[in-house]
Amino acid sequence: MKPDAADTRIPRADRPDRLAIGVLGLVAAVTAVKLWLAARFYGFLSGDDLEVIQGAAKYALGLEYEPWSLRCLFHPVVLVAPILRVAALFGAAGNPLVVAWIAAWPTILASGVTAWLTFRLSLRLGLAPRTSALAAFFYALHWLPLGYGSTPYPRPISTMCFVLALLLALSAKKAWVLGGGLLVGAAFAVRFSEGVLALPLLTVVWWKHRRREALGLAIAGGVLGGLLFAGLTDWLTWGRPFASLAEYFRIMSGDARPPSPHSDKPWFWYGTSILHWAGPVAVVLGFAAVRRPGARLPLVLLGLVVLGNSLFAYKS
């Protein structure tokens, strides 16, 4: 039997379908590791993670807890509370450690899915299948999504929304751009600071479609997503639309000293902090890729995220 045309052009080990199976296996493996990490290391860090658990338990289990007024409760109420309510039917509500473990499930799922989406996004950007699989590998095993992805922290969820939004924005159909805007609106509801993700999304939309209509769809999707995921959630939980957003700006603008432990650091502190957060391997690969045409758009998007967050004094 003669091999088909695809077999004569692409070695079997480099075919996207075979690499996709490997990436899915990687996602399954790291998801299992994160479930174990969430059960084994159940402490809390900055308090954002604990707030998610308490907020979800308030609406699912009747916990007497008053959330911080600047928190939009989309993540704990919409993504976590329904799971806790079902788990309570099986007696899980009586064990705080089990409640904390279950509250991490949406984050664990989102961080695993993002590794798969990274593979698909890399292919959509025109990178080679092996390079795309390697990108998914680097993301899945990076300490940030591997560590924080096993906690109830919100950012891995907003990251998944953003990567999927980019994937939709790069679709040949302009209508999918609306979905990308909706997802950025969802990321904004999960974490208000993720509103800066609108900058890279609009950049991708213009780079792909070069049409004002596409930009309009992305903006409309973002506004609709903000109204639906943040405005409606606030209305149902705080009593009026965008109540938590108003509190967010009131509290943050009224604080004389930004609530960041690094607010007094000079600008070149970025040089050392990036080695901690991104890791030296990612930094070296980033510099090595500067001259490669396929890396220019991702590097521009990275720069826009850093620039957007740098506009706020309380972001380090």
Backbone torsions as a table, in degrees:
resi	resn	phi	psi	omega
1	MET	NA	133.4	-180.0
2	LYS	-80.3	143.2	176.2
3	PRO	-68.2	151.9	178.5
4	ASP	-73.8	174.4	-174.4
5	ALA	-62.3	-37.0	-178.5
6	ALA	-65.1	-35.6	-179.1
7	ASP	-66.9	-30.2	-178.9
8	THR	-78.7	-19.6	-177.7
9	ARG	-95.9	-39.1	-173.6
10	ILE	-121.5	124.8	174.7
11	PRO	-55.4	146.4	-175.7
12	ARG	-57.2	-37.7	-178.4
13	ALA	-68.9	-17.9	-177.4
14	ASP	-102.5	0.5	-177.7
15	ARG	-72.0	136.1	-176.8
16	PRO	-56.2	-36.4	-177.7
17	ASP	-66.7	-37.9	179.0
18	ARG	-72.3	-39.5	177.3
19	LEU	-66.8	-33.5	178.9
20	ALA	-61.3	-38.3	178.0
21	ILE	-62.7	-41.5	178.2
22	GLY	-63.9	-40.3	179.4
23	VAL	-65.9	-41.2	178.0
24	LEU	-63.5	-37.8	175.3
25	GLY	-63.5	-39.6	176.8
26	LEU	-62.8	-43.3	178.9
27	VAL	-60.5	-44.3	179.3
28	ALA	-62.5	-40.5	-178.3
29	ALA	-66.0	-47.7	-177.9
30	VAL	-70.0	-29.7	176.2
31	THR	-64.6	-41.7	177.0
32	ALA	-63.4	-40.9	178.4
33	VAL	-62.6	-41.8	-178.9
34	LYS	-67.5	-37.1	175.8
35	LEU	-61.1	-39.4	177.4
36	TRP	-68.5	-42.9	179.4
37	LEU	-61.4	-41.5	-179.6
38	ALA	-64.1	-33.4	179.1
39	ALA	-80.3	-29.7	-174.7
40	ARG	-86.7	-40.8	-177.2
41	PHE	-114.9	93.1	-171.1
42	TYR	-105.3	16.8	176.5
43	GLY	-75.5	175.2	-177.6
44	PHE	-124.4	153.1	-175.6
45	LEU	-105.3	-97.0	-172.7
46	SER	-79.7	-13.3	-177.5
47	GLY	106.6	-22.6	176.5
48	ASP	-59.9	-37.4	-179.7
49	ASP	-67.4	-41.3	179.4
50	LEU	-67.1	-36.3	179.2
51	GLU	-61.3	-36.0	178.9
52	VAL	-63.4	-45.0	-179.3
53	ILE	-64.4	-46.7	-178.1
54	GLN	-65.7	-40.6	178.9
55	GLY	-63.9	-41.5	178.3
56	ALA	-67.0	-41.2	-179.4
57	ALA	-66.4	-30.4	178.0
58	LYS	-60.2	-45.2	-174.9
59	TYR	-89.5	-22.5	-178.6
60	ALA	-96.2	-34.1	-171.7
61	LEU	-121.0	-2.6	179.1
62	GLY	79.8	22.7	178.7
63	LEU	-63.2	134.9	176.4
64	GLU	-77.4	99.4	-175.4
65	TYR	-152.5	137.4	176.7
66	GLU	-111.0	108.7	-179.4
67	PRO	-62.5	157.1	175.6
68	TRP	-63.4	134.9	-170.3
69	SER	-64.0	-20.1	-179.1
70	LEU	-91.3	8.2	-179.4
71	ARG	-95.7	121.5	164.8
72	CYS	-74.7	130.7	-171.3
73	LEU	-96.3	22.7	179.6
74	PHE	-57.7	-46.9	-178.4
75	HIS	-63.0	-58.3	-177.2
76	PRO	-67.1	-37.2	-173.4
77	VAL	-81.9	-42.6	-174.1
78	VAL	-89.2	-36.9	-173.7
79	LEU	-97.3	-29.5	-174.8
80	VAL	-105.8	-46.2	-174.2
81	ALA	-55.6	-42.2	178.9
82	PRO	-60.9	-36.0	178.4
83	ILE	-67.6	-42.6	178.5
84	LEU	-63.6	-35.8	-179.8
85	ARG	-64.6	-41.2	176.8
86	VAL	-67.5	-43.0	179.9
87	ALA	-62.2	-31.6	179.7
88	ALA	-63.7	-27.3	178.1
89	LEU	-65.0	-21.3	-179.4
90	PHE	-106.0	15.6	174.3
91	GLY	87.4	9.5	-176.6
92	ALA	-71.9	-20.4	-175.5
93	ALA	-65.1	-20.7	-177.4
94	GLY	-81.6	-6.2	-177.7
95	ASN	-120.1	107.3	-178.2
96	PRO	-59.0	-34.0	-179.7
97	LEU	-67.7	-36.5	176.6
98	VAL	-68.1	-40.1	177.7
99	VAL	-60.6	-44.7	178.8
100	ALA	-63.7	-37.9	179.5
101	TRP	-65.9	-45.8	-179.2
102	ILE	-65.0	-35.1	-179.5
103	ALA	-63.7	-20.0	178.8
104	ALA	-85.1	-10.4	-176.2
105	TRP	-57.2	-48.0	-180.0
106	PRO	-58.6	-39.0	178.3
107	THR	-67.4	-42.1	178.4
108	ILE	-60.3	-46.2	179.7
109	LEU	-63.2	-45.0	-177.4
110	ALA	-63.6	-43.5	-178.1
111	SER	-67.8	-32.6	175.8
112	GLY	-69.5	-44.8	178.3
113	VAL	-60.1	-35.6	-178.5
114	THR	-63.0	-33.7	176.3
115	ALA	-61.8	-42.3	177.1
116	TRP	-65.8	-43.2	179.6
117	LEU	-64.1	-33.0	176.3
118	THR	-62.0	-41.1	176.3
119	PHE	-61.4	-47.9	-178.9
120	ARG	-66.7	-39.3	179.5
121	LEU	-65.5	-40.2	179.1
122	SER	-62.7	-41.1	176.1
123	LEU	-63.0	-41.7	-179.6
124	ARG	-64.2	-30.1	178.1
125	LEU	-78.4	-3.3	176.8
126	GLY	93.0	10.3	178.2
127	LEU	-76.0	155.5	-179.9
128	ALA	-63.8	150.6	-179.7
129	PRO	-55.0	-42.3	179.2
130	ARG	-63.4	-42.6	178.5
131	THR	-63.0	-39.9	179.0
132	SER	-64.6	-42.3	177.6
133	ALA	-64.9	-37.8	178.9
134	LEU	-66.5	-36.8	176.8
135	ALA	-61.4	-43.2	177.2
136	ALA	-63.2	-38.4	178.7
137	PHE	-63.3	-46.1	179.8
138	PHE	-62.6	-41.1	-179.8
139	TYR	-67.5	-47.2	-174.7
140	ALA	-61.5	-34.1	-175.7
141	LEU	-102.3	3.4	175.4
142	HIS	-68.0	145.2	-172.5
143	TRP	-66.4	-26.1	-179.9
144	LEU	-68.8	-58.5	178.1
145	PRO	-69.2	-25.7	179.2
146	LEU	-75.4	-41.1	-179.5
147	GLY	-81.9	-61.0	-179.9
148	TYR	-67.1	-23.2	177.2
149	GLY	-71.6	-5.3	176.4
150	SER	-106.1	15.6	-179.1
151	THR	-122.0	173.9	175.2
152	PRO	-81.2	11.7	-179.3
153	TYR	-58.0	145.2	-174.8
154	PRO	-80.1	-26.5	-168.8
155	ARG	-61.6	-37.1	176.2
156	PRO	-59.2	-27.7	177.8
157	ILE	-72.5	-45.3	178.4
158	SER	-66.3	-31.3	176.4
159	THR	-64.0	-43.7	177.1
160	MET	-59.5	-44.7	179.2
161	CYS	-59.2	-41.3	-177.0
162	PHE	-68.5	-45.5	-179.3
163	VAL	-64.5	-40.1	176.5
164	LEU	-65.8	-36.2	177.4
165	ALA	-61.6	-42.1	177.4
166	LEU	-63.2	-40.6	179.7
167	LEU	-61.5	-41.9	178.3
168	LEU	-68.5	-38.4	-179.2
169	ALA	-64.7	-27.3	-179.5
170	LEU	-87.2	2.2	177.3
171	SER	-69.0	151.2	179.0
172	ALA	-68.1	-22.3	-179.7
173	LYS	-90.2	123.0	-178.0
174	LYS	-64.3	-26.8	-177.5
175	ALA	-60.7	-29.4	-179.9
176	TRP	-67.9	-19.5	178.6
177	VAL	-60.7	-34.5	177.7
178	LEU	-58.8	-42.2	177.5
179	GLY	-63.5	-36.5	176.4
180	GLY	-61.6	-42.5	177.1
181	GLY	-63.5	-40.6	177.3
182	LEU	-58.6	-41.6	-178.7
183	LEU	-68.4	-36.1	175.0
184	VAL	-66.7	-34.5	173.5
185	GLY	-62.5	-37.7	176.8
186	ALA	-67.5	-41.0	177.0
187	ALA	-61.4	-38.2	177.7
188	PHE	-63.0	-39.2	179.0
189	ALA	-69.3	-33.9	178.0
190	VAL	-68.0	-39.4	-176.7
191	ARG	-153.0	113.4	-173.3
192	PHE	-56.5	-35.1	-178.6
193	SER	-63.7	-16.8	179.4
194	GLU	-74.3	-0.4	173.5
195	GLY	-60.9	-22.9	177.5
196	VAL	-65.6	-14.9	-179.7
197	LEU	-68.5	-12.8	175.5
198	ALA	-62.6	-32.1	-179.5
199	LEU	-62.5	-54.5	178.3
200	PRO	-66.1	-32.6	178.7
201	LEU	-63.4	-47.2	-179.9
202	LEU	-64.6	-32.5	176.5
203	THR	-63.4	-44.2	179.3
204	VAL	-65.8	-41.5	179.9
205	VAL	-60.1	-45.1	179.6
206	TRP	-68.6	-40.1	179.9
207	TRP	-61.2	-36.7	-176.7
208	LYS	-84.0	-44.7	-167.8
209	HIS	-106.7	-27.8	179.6
210	ARG	53.6	36.0	-179.1
211	ARG	-133.8	136.3	178.1
212	ARG	-66.1	-28.7	178.1
213	GLU	-62.1	-37.6	178.6
214	ALA	-66.8	-41.6	176.1
215	LEU	-61.3	-40.3	178.7
216	GLY	-62.5	-39.9	178.0
217	LEU	-64.5	-42.1	179.5
218	ALA	-63.1	-43.8	179.8
219	ILE	-65.9	-42.3	178.7
220	ALA	-61.9	-40.9	178.4
221	GLY	-64.0	-40.2	178.7
222	GLY	-64.5	-43.0	179.2
223	VAL	-64.6	-44.2	179.4
224	LEU	-63.5	-41.7	178.2
225	GLY	-63.5	-40.6	177.5
226	GLY	-63.5	-42.3	178.6
227	LEU	-64.4	-42.6	-175.2
228	LEU	-74.5	-51.3	-171.5
229	PHE	-85.4	-33.6	179.9
230	ALA	-99.6	-51.3	-177.2
231	GLY	-63.1	-49.1	-178.8
232	LEU	-67.0	-40.5	178.4
233	THR	-61.0	-44.4	178.1
234	ASP	-62.8	-39.0	179.7
235	TRP	-61.2	-42.1	-177.7
236	LEU	-76.6	-27.3	-175.3
237	THR	-104.5	-38.4	-177.7
238	TRP	-103.7	-10.6	175.8
239	GLY	99.3	-11.9	176.0
240	ARG	-152.6	149.0	-178.0
241	PRO	-61.6	137.0	175.6
242	PHE	58.8	29.4	177.4
243	ALA	-64.0	-42.4	-179.0
244	SER	-69.3	-33.3	178.5
245	LEU	-66.0	-41.0	177.0
246	ALA	-62.9	-39.6	177.2
247	GLU	-67.2	-36.5	179.0
248	TYR	-57.1	-50.0	-179.1
249	PHE	-71.4	-35.1	179.9
250	ARG	-64.6	-46.3	-177.0
251	ILE	-71.7	-44.8	-177.1
252	MET	-67.7	-40.7	-178.6
253	SER	-73.9	-21.7	-178.1
254	GLY	-90.0	-4.4	-178.8
255	ASP	-87.2	119.2	-178.2
256	ALA	-64.7	-36.4	-179.7
257	ARG	-115.2	122.0	-179.5
258	PRO	-55.2	136.1	-175.9
259	PRO	-77.3	45.7	178.3
260	SER	-117.6	135.1	179.5
261	PRO	-68.5	-8.1	-177.3
262	HIS	-115.8	16.5	-174.9
263	SER	-67.3	-18.2	-178.5
264	ASP	-96.3	7.0	-177.4
265	LYS	-80.6	147.0	176.8
266	PRO	-71.8	168.2	-174.9
267	TRP	-61.6	-34.0	-176.6
268	PHE	-76.2	0.2	173.0
269	TRP	-60.7	-24.8	175.1
270	TYR	-53.4	-35.9	-176.4
271	GLY	-59.7	-35.7	178.2
272	THR	-90.9	-35.1	-177.3
273	SER	-68.1	-31.7	-179.9
274	ILE	-65.9	-31.0	176.8
275	LEU	-67.6	-29.8	178.2
276	HIS	-76.6	-49.9	-172.7
277	TRP	-79.4	-48.1	-179.4
278	ALA	-80.7	-35.0	-176.9
279	GLY	95.4	146.2	-176.6
280	PRO	-62.5	-34.2	-179.1
281	VAL	-63.0	-46.7	179.9
282	ALA	-63.4	-38.4	179.6
283	VAL	-65.1	-45.9	179.5
284	VAL	-62.1	-45.1	179.6
285	LEU	-64.7	-35.8	178.3
286	GLY	-63.2	-45.7	177.8
287	PHE	-66.1	-37.4	179.9
288	ALA	-66.1	-25.7	-175.7
289	ALA	-90.9	-2.6	-173.7
290	VAL	-56.3	-39.5	-176.4
291	ARG	-82.9	-7.3	-177.8
292	ARG	-86.3	126.1	-176.8
293	PRO	-56.3	-38.0	-177.1
294	GLY	-67.7	-16.4	-177.5
295	ALA	-95.7	-9.3	-172.6
296	ARG	-65.6	-45.9	-179.9
297	LEU	-62.8	-49.1	177.0
298	PRO	-58.0	-37.6	179.4
299	LEU	-68.5	-36.7	176.0
300	VAL	-63.9	-42.2	179.2
301	LEU	-62.9	-41.6	177.5
302	LEU	-60.0	-44.9	179.4
303	GLY	-62.4	-37.5	179.9
304	LEU	-67.1	-37.0	178.0
305	VAL	-65.4	-44.8	178.5
306	VAL	-63.0	-43.2	179.7
307	LEU	-63.1	-45.2	-179.0
308	GLY	-60.4	-44.3	179.6
309	ASN	-71.3	-26.6	-179.3
310	SER	-72.2	-12.5	178.5
311	LEU	-72.8	-14.9	-176.9
312	PHE	-108.4	126.2	-175.0
313	ALA	-65.5	-24.9	-176.4
314	TYR	-90.9	7.3	174.4
315	LYS	-105.3	129.3	-178.0
316	SER	-99.7	NA	NA
